[in-house]
Amino acid sequence: MLPGGSNRSPSFDETWPQIRNGMDACFYERSMRRTAWMEIQTHVYNFAVTQNDTPPTRVSSSRGRHSRESQQATNGSAEIYRRVKNYFEEYLKDLSTECVNQSGEDLLTFYKDKWQLYQKASSTVDGLFKYVNQTYVKRQRDSGKPQGCFEINELALVVWRDNLYLSLKDQITSALFQQIRKDRGGEQINTNLVSAVILSLVNLSISQPTTGDVQSRPTASPQQTDNANNRREQSIFYYTENFEDDFIGETTDFYTRESVKFIQENTFTDYMKKAETRLTEEKLRVVLYLHHSTEKRLIQTCENVLIEKHLDLFFQEFVHLLRDFKVDDLGRIYGLCSRVKNSLEKLQQLFQDHVSARGLEAMERLLEEQNTAKKNDNKNKPKAYVDAILAVHDQYNDLIKTAFANNTGFIAALDMASEQFINKNAITQQSVVSQNEGVGSASAAMQSRSSAELLASHIDALLKVSSKKTEESALEDQLTASMLIFKYITDKDVFSRHYTKNLARRLVQQTSVSDDAEHSMIQKLKNTCGYEYIMKLQRMYTDVALSKTVSENFRKSRSLNYEFSIIVGTQMSWPFPPTKDYSLPKEFLPCFESFTAFYNKQHNGRKLDWLWSLCRGDIQANCFKKPYTFTASMYQLGILLMFNCNDKCTMLQIVEECGLGTSNRESVVQVVQALVKRNILKSSGDENNDDTEVVISPTFQDKKTKVSIVMQVKSEARQDKAHTDKQVEEDRKNVLQAAIVRIMKMRKRLAHQQLLQETIQQVNSRFTPSVSSIKKEIDTLIEKDFLKRVENERNTYEYVA
């Protein structure tokens, strides 16, 4: 009750000192009784919701009464809002006076302490004036006039930003950068202090409110305050504009100076370690006292200054590190460059060039070793060649795994480099016959075929029975390693021909180490190139299986006093050249005639072409100090059997007895020379002369009683190779023609250049054709009326149905 006994409610001016005392208790950390605090909340409620100082306007309707009461509440809330804002401004004006002479860490400490107190107090005051937020602030925003109207807690932050922080911005920013520079220099700083000051800017990022931003809140719980903070963190424009932008500029300048100086005074390896350390430190710096949103921009800036601006140096040093094979440093350079867009592509190209060069150097060293070796061991050449390739490949493949994180780009670079040096190197170039021939020809294929042939010879040695026994698992590993090289060979058709030929010899001579190993290798080829690639290999195995049945049936139908087995193969599946005329020794004629009759009876209409050069037999020799059993070729058997009736024979007699003709005299001479070299025969002079006499050598001796003297004569080896070359050439012609016909049948009409491209794409998995070879087959197909040139468009072809 007022003095004088009036029942009138106290005015706002009379009540405001009490409200102000409550705010002072929050901002100056004074104690206040609970009853006094509740009384202040009641006054705020009365003036914000129900009372007004202005004289009432008489309105008769109930709607009019409601409007009057709302207007009264609005006017009261507006006055409270104005006086609260003035209180914040007066309080911060006093703070500004206190920190005028402060700087550096002292300024940051003062700012942090006052900020934390202010933030806590404003949050408490926000609860005190919750009815103002629910009436005046809400109505202002709902009315579409939210400009400059904040909730009390947000208003406190806006006033702090506009009245205190802006006046101290330059000093605070300078003090923060000073602390960060100390931190980067290795000095100990108060990270909690720096974090509190920097993150205060995030809370100061208060944007202008929009309509409907405020909702009625019956209580001001801590959870609701946290939600408001979370909403503010979503907009950090003030932090970005007033700190982060300048901080990024400061970071750029700092690391630009440091990197240039460090490179001049230290090794590149030390610089990479320094760069790694700095990047790790900056990431930790974000955790310790920066806002998490700064991390991406900060790290990108550091990567740009520490790495991207020095990429030329990185690329230059990468080549040196590869040369010296510094695995740890190569890992560092990869890790750093992987942070910069498109830099790995350049490293991968440098890596490819380096591996290709090292591969070529390895092949040159191998060639020199082979040329300077006292004993030219042809059997070991394929193995040495394959081992040299695998050594280079494995070395850099391991490097990719350990230093380059098994990056697919580096794997592709290794593949391209391996393909380059495997298919064209010092060893394969030895075999080049003509540089002027097209790739489709057999003679020009020598260059890449040499790699294919050497690999096929190596695999042949692995799969052939030898004195050195290999464990099954070790053999499988060696075959798998060989397939790695096979992947890089461009002319896989050449490999196929040589592998087929070698497999056929192993099957005929029964020298395969095991059927399981053979089938494992065939399966590997099938998995890589498809079923068509191994069709002939499968057919050969089918012929061998059927031939066992034929041999068994023949032995059952005849009473033989000797062992007999035969392989009857289809001509299209087996790679052997046509047989030469040969006068079969009379000792073998009964067997020959008997089997021929048996087979013709079983298979009417088929013709047997005997491959005498592949026939093998055992012969008992009782003309030496002890008896021996020789395993010999048919030509060797024929020559040795001549000495059953003759003590000596001239070379002319031997040549005539073999019946190979004068054109094949060289083959007979080489067989005799091989027997003379083994000391089984003895000649009186040069075996090339007709009158040279040949006799059994009485001094022959061997530790074993069963001796294999089989060997392929050089002339036959050359003929065999020429036959394989011719087959490759014919196969390529057929493959090219088939590809062209398939393309034209589908396209109907096609330009010359496009036909070339599509043909190369189709046959590239088997071999790489030359443009001239494709043109030649196009002309052949035009002659055969499969294609025709379009009139008035000479570079366009049409398919002839």
C-alpha positions in Angstrom: 0.0 0.0 0.0 1.4 3.4 -0.9 1.7 6.3 1.6 -1.5 7.9 2.4 -3.5 4.7 2.4 -3.9 4.4 -1.5 -4.3 0.9 -3.0 -2.7 1.9 -6.3 0.1 -0.5 -7.6 3.7 0.9 -7.5 4.8 2.5 -10.8 7.6 1.1 -13.0 10.0 3.9 -11.9 9.3 3.1 -8.3 9.9 -0.7 -8.9 12.9 -0.4 -11.3 15.6 0.2 -8.5 14.6 -3.1 -6.9 14.9 -4.9 -10.3 18.2 -3.2 -11.0 19.5 -4.4 -7.6 18.7 -8.0 -8.7 20.7 -7.5 -11.9 23.6 -6.0 -9.9 23.5 -9.1 -7.8 24.1 -11.2 -10.9 26.7 -9.1 -12.6 28.7 -8.1 -9.5 28.3 -11.5 -7.8 26.4 -10.3 -4.7 24.1 -12.4 -2.6 20.3 -12.0 -2.6 17.6 -13.5 -0.5 15.3 -15.9 -2.3 12.2 -13.9 -1.3 13.7 -10.8 -2.8 14.5 -12.6 -6.1 10.9 -13.9 -6.2 9.5 -10.5 -5.5 11.5 -9.1 -8.5 10.1 -11.8 -10.8 6.6 -10.8 -9.6 7.2 -7.2 -10.5 8.6 -8.1 -13.9 5.6 -10.3 -14.5 3.2 -7.6 -13.5 4.7 -5.0 -15.8 5.4 -7.4 -18.7 2.0 -9.1 -18.7 -0.7 -7.3 -16.8 0.2 -3.7 -15.9 0.9 -0.4 -17.6 1.7 3.2 -16.4 -0.4 4.8 -19.1 -4.0 5.8 -18.3 -6.6 3.2 -19.4 -8.8 3.7 -22.3 -12.5 2.8 -21.7 -13.7 0.1 -24.1 -17.1 -1.5 -23.7 -16.7 -4.8 -25.4 -14.7 -7.9 -24.1 -12.6 -7.8 -27.3 -11.7 -4.2 -26.5 -10.7 -5.1 -22.9 -8.4 -7.8 -24.3 -6.7 -5.4 -26.7 -6.3 -2.8 -23.9 -4.6 -5.4 -21.6 -2.3 -6.6 -24.5 -1.3 -3.0 -25.3 -0.6 -2.4 -21.6 1.6 -5.5 -21.4 3.4 -4.6 -24.6 4.2 -1.1 -23.4 5.5 -2.4 -20.0 7.7 -5.0 -21.7 9.1 -2.5 -24.1 10.1 -0.3 -21.2 11.7 -3.2 -19.4 13.5 -4.2 -22.6 14.9 -0.7 -23.1 16.1 -0.3 -19.5 17.7 -3.8 -19.5 19.6 -2.8 -22.7 20.7 0.4 -21.1 21.9 -1.5 -18.0 24.1 -3.8 -20.2 25.6 -0.8 -22.0 26.4 1.1 -18.8 28.0 -2.1 -17.3 30.2 -2.7 -20.3 31.2 1.0 -20.4 32.7 0.6 -17.0 34.5 -2.6 -18.1 36.0 -0.8 -21.1 37.5 1.8 -18.7 39.1 -0.9 -16.6 41.0 -2.6 -19.6 42.3 0.5 -21.4 45.9 0.1 -20.3 46.0 -3.8 -20.5 47.6 -5.8 -23.3 49.0 -9.2 -24.2 48.3 -12.1 -22.0 47.0 -9.8 -19.2 44.3 -8.4 -21.6 43.3 -11.9 -22.6 43.0 -13.0 -19.0 40.9 -9.9 -18.1 38.7 -10.5 -21.1 38.2 -14.2 -20.4 37.3 -13.6 -16.7 34.9 -10.8 -17.5 33.4 -12.7 -20.4 32.7 -15.8 -18.4 31.1 -13.8 -15.6 29.1 -11.8 -18.1 27.9 -14.9 -19.9 26.8 -16.5 -16.6 25.0 -13.4 -15.4 23.2 -12.7 -18.6 21.9 -16.2 -18.7 20.5 -15.7 -15.2 19.0 -12.4 -16.1 17.5 -14.0 -19.2 15.5 -16.3 -16.8 14.5 -13.2 -14.7 13.0 -11.5 -17.8 11.5 -14.6 -19.4 8.0 -12.9 -19.5 9.6 -10.1 -21.6 10.8 -12.8 -24.1 7.4 -14.4 -24.1 5.4 -11.1 -24.6 7.3 -8.2 -26.1 10.0 -10.1 -28.1 7.6 -12.7 -29.4 5.0 -10.2 -30.4 7.6 -8.1 -32.2 8.8 -11.1 -34.2 5.3 -12.3 -34.9 4.3 -8.9 -36.1 7.0 -9.0 -38.8 9.2 -6.4 -37.2 12.0 -8.5 -35.7 14.8 -6.2 -36.6 17.1 -5.6 -33.6 14.7 -7.4 -31.2 16.6 -10.2 -29.4 15.9 -12.4 -26.4 17.4 -11.0 -23.3 20.3 -13.4 -23.3 21.1 -12.8 -27.0 20.7 -9.0 -26.4 23.4 -9.2 -23.7 25.8 -10.9 -26.2 25.0 -8.3 -28.9 25.6 -5.4 -26.5 28.9 -7.1 -25.4 30.0 -7.5 -29.1 29.1 -3.9 -30.2 30.2 -2.0 -27.1 33.2 -4.0 -25.7 34.7 -6.4 -28.2 34.7 -4.1 -31.2 36.7 -1.5 -29.1 39.2 -4.1 -28.1 39.3 -6.2 -31.3 42.7 -5.2 -32.6 44.4 -5.6 -29.2 42.7 -9.0 -28.6 43.6 -10.3 -32.0 47.2 -9.2 -31.7 47.4 -10.8 -28.3 45.9 -14.1 -29.6 48.4 -14.2 -32.5 51.2 -13.5 -30.1 50.2 -16.5 -28.1 49.8 -18.7 -31.2 53.2 -17.7 -32.5 54.7 -18.7 -29.1 52.9 -22.0 -29.3 54.2 -22.6 -32.8 57.7 -21.7 -31.6 57.6 -24.3 -29.0 56.9 -22.2 -25.9 54.3 -23.2 -23.3 51.1 -21.2 -23.4 47.8 -21.3 -21.5 45.6 -23.0 -24.1 42.5 -22.8 -22.0 42.9 -19.0 -21.9 43.3 -18.8 -25.7 40.4 -21.2 -26.3 38.0 -19.3 -24.1 38.8 -16.0 -25.9 38.6 -17.4 -29.4 35.4 -19.4 -28.8 33.7 -16.4 -27.3 33.6 -15.1 -30.9 31.5 -18.1 -31.8 28.9 -17.1 -29.2 29.0 -13.6 -30.5 27.9 -14.7 -33.9 24.3 -13.5 -33.3 22.4 -12.9 -36.5 19.3 -10.7 -36.9 16.2 -12.6 -35.7 13.5 -13.5 -38.1 9.8 -13.9 -37.7 8.8 -16.8 -35.5 12.2 -17.4 -34.0 11.0 -17.2 -30.4 8.7 -19.7 -28.9 6.9 -19.5 -25.5 9.1 -20.9 -22.8 7.5 -21.4 -19.4 10.9 -22.0 -17.8 14.5 -21.2 -18.6 16.1 -24.6 -18.0 19.8 -25.3 -18.6 18.8 -27.6 -21.4 17.0 -24.8 -23.2 20.0 -22.6 -22.8 22.2 -25.3 -24.3 19.8 -25.5 -27.3 20.1 -21.8 -27.9 23.9 -22.1 -27.8 23.7 -25.0 -30.3 21.6 -22.8 -32.6 24.2 -20.0 -32.4 27.1 -22.4 -33.2 25.4 -23.1 -36.5 26.1 -19.6 -37.6 29.7 -18.6 -36.9 30.1 -15.7 -39.3 31.4 -13.3 -36.6 34.1 -15.8 -35.6 35.1 -16.3 -39.3 35.1 -12.6 -40.2 36.8 -11.3 -37.0 39.3 -14.0 -36.3 39.5 -16.9 -38.7 40.2 -14.9 -41.8 43.0 -13.0 -40.2 44.3 -16.2 -38.5 44.6 -18.0 -41.9 46.5 -15.0 -43.3 48.8 -15.1 -40.3 49.3 -18.8 -40.8 50.2 -18.4 -44.4 52.8 -15.7 -43.7 54.3 -17.7 -40.8 54.7 -21.0 -42.7 55.8 -19.3 -45.9 58.8 -17.7 -44.1 59.5 -20.8 -42.1 59.4 -23.3 -45.1 61.7 -21.2 -47.3 64.2 -20.8 -44.5 64.1 -24.4 -43.4 64.6 -25.7 -47.0 67.7 -23.5 -47.4 69.3 -24.7 -44.1 68.3 -28.4 -44.0 68.0 -31.5 -46.1 64.8 -32.4 -47.9 64.2 -35.4 -45.7 64.3 -33.1 -42.6 61.9 -30.7 -44.3 59.4 -33.5 -44.9 59.6 -34.5 -41.3 59.1 -30.9 -40.3 56.1 -30.6 -42.6 54.5 -33.8 -41.1 55.1 -32.4 -37.6 53.6 -29.0 -38.4 50.5 -30.6 -40.0 50.0 -32.8 -36.9 50.5 -29.8 -34.6 47.9 -27.7 -36.5 45.4 -30.4 -36.2 46.0 -30.7 -32.5 45.8 -26.9 -32.2 42.2 -27.0 -33.5 41.4 -29.5 -30.8 43.0 -27.4 -28.1 41.8 -23.9 -28.7 40.2 -23.3 -32.1 36.7 -24.0 -33.4 36.3 -27.3 -35.1 35.1 -25.6 -38.3 38.5 -24.0 -38.8 40.3 -27.4 -39.2 39.6 -27.9 -42.9 40.6 -24.4 -44.0 43.6 -24.4 -41.7 44.9 -27.7 -42.9 44.3 -26.8 -46.5 46.3 -23.6 -46.0 49.2 -25.4 -44.4 49.2 -28.0 -47.2 49.2 -25.3 -49.8 52.1 -23.4 -48.1 54.2 -26.4 -47.0 53.6 -28.8 -49.9 51.9 -27.3 -53.0 54.1 -24.3 -53.3 57.2 -26.6 -53.2 55.8 -29.3 -55.5 58.6 -28.9 -58.0 61.1 -29.6 -55.3 59.1 -32.6 -54.2 59.0 -34.0 -57.7 62.8 -33.5 -58.1 63.6 -35.2 -54.9 61.2 -38.0 -55.6 63.4 -39.1 -58.5 66.5 -39.0 -56.3 64.7 -41.0 -53.5 63.6 -43.6 -56.0 67.2 -43.9 -57.3 68.5 -44.4 -53.8 65.5 -46.5 -52.8 64.8 -44.6 -49.6 61.6 -46.4 -48.6 60.8 -44.4 -45.5 61.4 -41.0 -47.3 59.3 -42.2 -50.3 56.5 -43.0 -47.8 56.7 -39.5 -46.4 56.7 -37.8 -49.8 53.7 -39.9 -50.8 51.8 -39.1 -47.6 52.5 -35.4 -48.1 51.7 -35.2 -51.8 48.6 -37.2 -51.4 47.2 -34.2 -49.6 47.5 -32.0 -52.7 45.1 -32.5 -55.6 46.5 -34.0 -58.8 50.1 -34.2 -57.4 50.0 -38.0 -57.2 49.5 -38.2 -61.0 52.9 -36.6 -61.5 54.5 -38.9 -59.0 53.0 -41.9 -60.7 54.4 -40.8 -64.0 57.8 -40.3 -62.5 57.5 -43.7 -60.8 56.6 -45.4 -64.1 59.5 -43.8 -66.0 61.9 -44.9 -63.2 60.7 -48.5 -63.1 60.8 -48.8 -66.9 64.4 -47.4 -66.9 65.5 -49.8 -64.1 63.9 -52.7 -65.9 65.8 -51.9 -69.1 69.0 -51.5 -67.1 68.5 -54.9 -65.6 68.0 -56.5 -69.0 71.2 -54.8 -70.3 73.2 -56.1 -67.3 71.8 -59.6 -67.9 72.8 -59.4 -71.6 76.3 -58.4 -70.6 76.6 -61.3 -68.2 75.4 -63.7 -70.8 77.8 -62.3 -73.4 80.8 -62.4 -71.1 80.1 -65.8 -69.5 82.7 -68.4 -70.4 80.1 -71.1 -70.7 77.0 -70.1 -72.7 74.3 -72.1 -70.9 71.2 -71.8 -73.1 69.1 -73.8 -70.7 69.6 -71.2 -68.0 68.8 -68.2 -70.2 65.0 -68.3 -69.8 65.3 -68.7 -66.1 67.7 -65.9 -65.7 65.5 -63.7 -67.9 62.4 -64.4 -65.8 64.3 -64.0 -62.5 65.6 -60.6 -63.6 62.1 -59.4 -64.5 60.6 -60.7 -61.3 63.4 -59.1 -59.2 62.6 -55.7 -60.7 58.8 -56.1 -60.4 58.8 -57.5 -56.9 61.1 -54.8 -55.6 58.8 -52.0 -56.8 55.6 -53.9 -56.0 56.8 -54.2 -52.4 57.7 -50.5 -52.4 54.1 -49.7 -53.4 52.8 -51.8 -50.5 55.1 -50.3 -47.9 55.6 -46.7 -49.1 52.6 -45.9 -51.3 49.8 -47.6 -49.3 49.1 -49.9 -52.2 47.7 -47.0 -54.2 45.9 -48.1 -57.4 47.5 -45.4 -59.4 51.0 -46.6 -58.6 50.0 -50.2 -59.3 48.8 -49.1 -62.7 52.1 -47.2 -63.3 54.0 -50.4 -62.3 51.9 -52.4 -64.8 52.6 -49.9 -67.6 56.3 -49.8 -66.8 56.6 -53.6 -66.7 54.8 -53.9 -70.0 57.2 -51.5 -71.5 60.5 -53.1 -70.4 59.3 -56.7 -70.7 58.2 -56.4 -74.3 61.1 -54.3 -75.6 64.5 -54.6 -74.0 68.1 -55.3 -74.8 67.6 -59.1 -74.9 64.4 -59.1 -77.0 66.0 -56.6 -79.5 68.7 -59.2 -80.2 66.0 -61.2 -82.0 64.8 -58.4 -84.3 65.0 -59.6 -87.8 63.6 -56.6 -89.7 62.6 -53.2 -88.5 60.8 -52.6 -91.7 58.2 -55.3 -91.5 54.7 -54.7 -90.0 53.8 -56.0 -86.6 51.4 -58.5 -88.2 54.3 -60.3 -89.9 56.3 -63.2 -88.3 59.6 -61.5 -88.8 58.6 -58.3 -87.1 57.0 -60.2 -84.3 60.4 -61.5 -83.3 60.9 -58.5 -81.0 58.0 -59.2 -78.7 57.9 -62.9 -79.4 61.3 -63.3 -77.9 59.9 -62.4 -74.5 56.9 -64.7 -75.0 59.3 -67.5 -76.2 61.6 -67.1 -73.2 58.7 -67.2 -70.8 57.3 -70.3 -72.5 60.7 -72.0 -72.3 61.0 -71.1 -68.6 57.6 -72.6 -67.9 58.6 -75.7 -70.0 61.6 -76.2 -67.7 59.5 -75.9 -64.6 57.0 -78.5 -65.9 59.6 -80.9 -67.2 61.1 -83.7 -65.2 64.6 -82.8 -64.1 67.3 -84.0 -61.7 66.4 -81.1 -59.3 63.1 -82.0 -57.6 60.9 -79.1 -56.7 58.2 -79.2 -54.0 54.7 -79.0 -55.2 54.0 -75.7 -53.4 57.2 -74.2 -54.6 56.4 -75.2 -58.2 52.9 -73.6 -57.9 54.5 -70.4 -56.6 56.9 -70.3 -59.6 54.0 -70.9 -62.0 52.0 -68.1 -60.4 55.0 -65.8 -60.7 55.4 -66.7 -64.4 51.7 -65.8 -64.9 52.6 -62.4 -63.5 55.0 -61.8 -66.4 52.5 -63.4 -68.8 50.0 -60.6 -67.9 52.4 -58.0 -69.3 53.2 -59.8 -72.6 51.5 -58.0 -75.4 51.8 -60.8 -78.0 50.0 -63.6 -76.2 49.4 -65.4 -79.4 53.1 -66.0 -79.8 53.3 -67.3 -76.2 50.4 -69.6 -77.0 52.2 -71.2 -80.0 55.4 -71.8 -78.1 53.7 -73.1 -75.0 51.5 -75.4 -77.1 54.6 -76.7 -78.8 56.5 -77.3 -75.5 53.5 -79.0 -73.9 53.1 -81.3 -77.0 56.8 -82.4 -76.6 56.3 -83.0 -72.9 53.3 -85.2 -73.6 55.0 -87.1 -76.5 58.2 -87.6 -74.5 56.4 -88.2 -71.2 58.6 -85.8 -69.4 55.8 -83.8 -67.5 56.6 -83.4 -63.8 53.0 -84.1 -63.0 49.5 -84.0 -64.5 48.3 -81.8 -61.6 51.0 -79.2 -62.4 50.1 -79.2 -66.1 46.4 -78.8 -65.4 47.1 -76.0 -62.9 49.0 -74.1 -65.5 46.3 -74.6 -68.1 43.7 -73.4 -65.7 45.7 -70.2 -65.0 45.9 -69.5 -68.7 42.1 -70.1 -69.0 41.4 -67.7 -66.1 43.4 -65.0 -67.8 42.6 -65.4 -71.4 39.4 -67.5 -71.6 38.6 -71.0 -72.8 39.3 -70.3 -76.5 43.0 -69.7 -75.6 43.5 -73.2 -74.2 41.2 -75.2 -76.5 44.1 -76.9 -78.3 45.8 -77.8 -75.0 42.6 -79.5 -73.9 42.3 -81.4 -77.1 45.9 -82.6 -76.9 45.1 -84.1 -73.5 42.0 -85.7 -74.9 44.1 -87.3 -77.7 46.6 -88.6 -75.2 43.8 -90.2 -73.2 42.3 -91.8 -76.3 45.7 -93.0 -77.5 46.3 -95.0 -74.3 43.2 -97.0 -75.1 44.4 -97.5 -78.7 47.8 -98.7 -77.5 46.2 -101.1 -75.0 43.8 -102.5 -77.6 46.7 -102.9 -80.1 48.8 -104.8 -77.5 45.9 -107.1 -76.7 45.3 -107.9 -80.4 48.9 -108.8 -81.1 51.5 -111.0 -79.4 54.4 -108.5 -79.0 57.8 -109.3 -77.7 58.5 -105.6 -77.0 56.9 -102.7 -75.3 54.9 -100.4 -77.5 52.9 -97.1 -77.0 51.7 -94.5 -79.4 50.0 -91.1 -79.4 47.6 -90.5 -82.3 46.7 -86.8 -82.4 44.5 -84.7 -84.6 46.5 -82.7 -87.0 44.7 -79.3 -86.1 45.5 -79.7 -82.4 49.2 -80.6 -82.4 51.8 -78.0 -83.4 54.3 -80.2 -85.2 55.5 -79.5 -88.7 54.9 -82.0 -91.6 57.2 -85.1 -91.4 60.2 -85.8 -93.7 60.6 -88.9 -95.8 62.5 -91.5 -93.8 63.6 -95.0 -94.5 62.5 -96.9 -91.5 65.0 -99.5 -90.3 63.9 -103.0 -91.2 63.8 -104.0 -87.5 60.8 -101.7 -87.0 58.9 -102.5 -90.2 56.8 -105.3 -88.7 55.6 -103.1 -85.9 54.9 -100.2 -88.2 52.9 -102.4 -90.7 51.0 -104.2 -88.0 49.9 -101.0 -86.2 49.0 -99.3 -89.5 46.8 -102.2 -90.5 45.2 -102.3 -87.0 44.4 -98.6 -87.0 43.0 -98.5 -90.5 40.7 -101.4 -89.6 39.4 -99.5 -86.6 39.2 -96.1 -88.3 38.4 -96.4 -91.9 39.2 -93.4 -94.0 41.8 -91.8 -91.7 45.4 -91.3 -92.8 48.3 -91.7 -90.4 51.2 -89.3 -90.9 54.2 -90.5 -88.8 56.3 -87.9 -87.1 59.6 -89.9 -87.1 61.6 -87.1 -85.5 59.5 -87.4 -82.4 59.7 -91.2 -82.1 61.7 -92.7 -79.3 63.0 -96.2 -78.6 65.3 -98.2 -76.4 68.2 -100.2 -78.0 70.5 -102.8 -76.3 74.2 -102.2 -77.0 76.5 -105.1 -76.3 79.5 -103.7 -78.2 81.2 -102.0 -75.3 83.0 -103.1 -72.2 79.7 -103.6 -70.5 76.2 -103.7 -71.9 74.2 -100.4 -72.1 70.6 -99.6 -73.0 70.3 -96.4 -75.1 67.2 -94.3 -75.2 67.5 -92.7 -78.6 65.5 -90.9 -81.3 64.4 -92.7 -84.4 67.2 -91.2 -86.5 69.8 -92.2 -83.9 68.3 -95.7 -83.8 68.5 -96.1 -87.5 72.2 -95.1 -87.6 73.2 -97.3 -84.7 71.4 -100.3 -86.1 73.5 -100.0 -89.3 76.5 -101.3 -87.3 74.9 -104.6 -86.7 75.8 -105.5 -90.2 78.8 -103.2 -90.8 82.0 -102.6 -88.9 82.3 -99.2 -90.4 80.2 -97.0 -92.6 80.9 -93.9 -94.7 78.9 -90.8 -94.3 77.5 -91.2 -97.8 76.2 -94.7 -96.8 74.6 -93.3 -93.7 72.9 -90.5 -95.5 71.6 -92.8 -98.2 70.4 -95.4 -95.7 68.4 -92.9 -93.8 66.6 -91.9 -97.0 66.1 -88.3 -95.9 67.5 -87.0 -99.3 70.3 -84.7 -100.0 68.2 -81.7 -99.0 68.1 -83.0 -95.4 71.8 -84.2 -95.3 72.5 -81.6 -92.6 70.1 -83.3 -90.2 71.9 -86.7 -90.6 75.3 -85.1 -90.2 74.3 -83.4 -87.0 72.9 -86.7 -85.6 76.3 -88.4 -86.4 78.2 -85.5 -84.9 76.1 -85.7 -81.7 76.9 -89.5 -81.4 80.6 -88.8 -82.0 80.5 -86.1 -79.4 79.1 -88.6 -76.9 81.9 -91.0 -77.8 79.4 -93.7 -79.0 80.8 -93.4 -82.6 84.2 -92.4 -83.8 84.8 -90.7 -87.2 88.0 -90.6 -89.3 87.5 -87.0 -90.3 85.0 -84.2 -91.0 81.5 -85.7 -90.9 80.5 -83.3 -93.7 82.6 -85.3 -96.2 81.0 -88.3 -98.0 84.1 -90.5 -97.6 84.6 -90.0 -93.9 84.4 -93.3 -92.2 82.4 -93.9 -88.9 82.9 -96.8 -86.5 81.7 -97.8 -83.0 83.9 -96.2 -80.4 85.4 -99.0 -78.2 86.2 -96.5 -75.4 82.7 -95.4 -74.6 81.8 -95.7 -70.9 79.1 -94.3 -68.6 78.3 -94.7 -64.9 74.7 -95.6 -65.8 73.8 -98.6 -67.8 70.6 -97.0 -69.1 71.6 -93.8 -71.0 69.4 -91.3 -72.8 71.2 -89.8 -75.8 68.1 -88.1 -77.3 68.8 -84.5 -78.5 67.1 -82.2 -81.0 69.4 -81.4 -83.9 69.9 -77.8 -84.7 68.5 -78.0 -88.2 65.3 -79.4 -86.9 65.1 -76.7 -84.2 65.5 -74.0 -86.8 62.8 -75.6 -89.0 60.6 -76.0 -86.0 61.0 -72.4 -85.1 60.3 -71.3 -88.7 57.2 -73.4 -88.7 56.0 -71.8 -85.5 56.7 -68.3 -86.9 54.7 -69.1 -90.0 51.8 -70.4 -87.9 51.8 -67.2 -85.8 51.7 -65.2 -89.0 48.8 -67.2 -90.5 46.9 -67.1 -87.2 47.2 -63.3 -87.0 45.9 -62.9 -90.5 42.9 -65.0 -89.7 42.3 -63.2 -86.4 42.5 -59.8 -88.1 40.2 -60.8 -90.9 37.6 -62.3 -88.5 37.7 -59.2 -86.3 37.2 -56.9 -89.3 34.3 -59.0 -90.6 32.6 -59.0 -87.2 32.9 -55.3 -86.9 31.6 -54.6 -90.4 28.8 -57.1 -90.1 27.5 -55.2 -87.1 28.3 -51.6 -88.3 27.4 -52.2 -92.0 29.3 -48.9 -93.0 32.4 -47.5 -91.3 35.1 -45.0 -91.9 38.7 -46.3 -92.4 40.1 -44.7 -89.2 37.3 -45.9 -87.0 37.6 -49.4 -88.4 41.3 -49.4 -87.6 40.6 -48.3 -84.0 37.9 -50.9 -83.4 40.0 -53.7 -84.9 42.9 -52.9 -82.6 40.6 -52.9 -79.6 39.2 -56.3 -80.5 42.5 -58.1 -81.0 44.6 -56.2 -78.5 44.2 -59.0 -75.9 46.1 -61.4 -78.2 48.6 -59.2 -79.9 49.2 -55.6 -81.0 48.7 -55.3 -84.8 50.3 -52.6 -86.9 48.2 -50.3 -89.0 49.9 -51.7 -92.2 48.9 -55.3 -91.3 45.3 -54.2 -90.8 45.2 -52.4 -94.1 46.6 -55.5 -95.8 43.8 -57.7 -94.4 41.2 -55.1 -95.4 42.4 -55.3 -99.0 42.3 -59.1 -98.8 38.7 -59.0 -97.6 37.8 -56.6 -100.4 39.3 -59.0 -102.9 37.2 -61.8 -101.3 34.1 -59.6 -101.7 33.5 -59.4 -97.9 33.9 -55.6 -98.1 33.7 -52.8 -100.7 34.7 -49.2 -100.8 31.9 -46.6 -101.0 31.8 -44.6 -104.2 33.1 -41.1 -103.9 34.2 -41.9 -100.3 37.4 -43.9 -100.7 38.0 -43.9 -96.9 34.7 -45.6 -96.1 33.9 -49.3 -96.3 30.6 -51.2 -96.6 29.9 -54.7 -95.6 28.9 -57.0 -98.5 26.2 -59.4 -97.2 
